[in-house]
Amino acid sequence: MQRQHWHKSSYSSGSQNCVEVSEGRTTGVRDTQNRAQAELNLPAHEWNALLSVLTR
């Protein structure tokens, strides 16, 4: 499976402590300081539901 482009969260605002996401059918989330360690993968509809709750 080929992953889309990783980008920093818009909430990071230049901080060293942030996450990156790769959005697509499955959304990947990873720590920018530990990219190779692990990533969390969520179905796109679950990621969108999480963002909806967090941005209320």
C-alpha positions as CSV (number, residue, x, y, z in Angstrom):
1,M,0.0,0.0,0.0
2,Q,1.5,3.3,-1.0
3,R,1.1,6.1,1.6
4,Q,0.2,9.6,0.7
5,H,2.4,12.6,1.7
6,W,3.0,13.1,5.4
7,H,2.4,16.6,6.8
8,K,2.6,18.3,10.2
9,S,-0.6,19.0,12.0
10,S,-1.9,22.5,11.5
11,Y,-2.1,22.8,15.3
12,S,1.7,22.3,15.7
13,S,2.6,25.9,14.8
14,G,6.3,25.3,14.5
15,S,6.6,23.4,17.8
16,Q,9.1,20.6,18.1
17,N,6.4,18.5,19.8
18,C,3.9,17.6,17.1
19,V,2.4,14.9,15.1
20,E,2.3,14.2,11.3
21,V,-0.7,12.8,9.4
22,S,-1.0,11.1,6.1
23,E,-4.7,11.3,5.0
24,G,-6.3,8.9,2.6
25,R,-8.6,5.9,2.8
26,T,-6.6,5.1,5.9
27,T,-5.2,8.0,7.9
28,G,-1.8,7.5,9.5
29,V,-0.7,9.5,12.6
30,R,2.9,9.5,13.9
31,D,5.2,11.5,16.3
32,T,7.6,13.7,14.4
33,Q,10.4,12.8,16.8
34,N,9.9,9.1,16.5
35,R,8.8,8.5,12.9
36,A,10.3,5.0,12.6
37,Q,9.0,3.8,16.0
38,A,5.3,3.5,15.3
39,E,2.2,5.0,13.6
40,L,-1.4,4.8,14.4
41,N,-3.7,3.9,11.4
42,L,-7.4,4.8,11.4
43,P,-10.1,4.4,8.8
44,A,-10.8,7.8,7.2
45,H,-14.3,8.0,8.7
46,E,-13.0,7.4,12.2
47,W,-10.3,10.1,11.7
48,N,-12.9,12.6,10.5
49,A,-15.2,11.8,13.5
50,L,-12.3,12.4,15.9
51,L,-11.5,15.7,14.2
52,S,-15.1,16.7,14.4
53,V,-15.2,16.1,18.1
54,L,-11.9,17.9,18.8
55,T,-12.8,21.0,16.8
56,R,-16.2,21.7,18.3
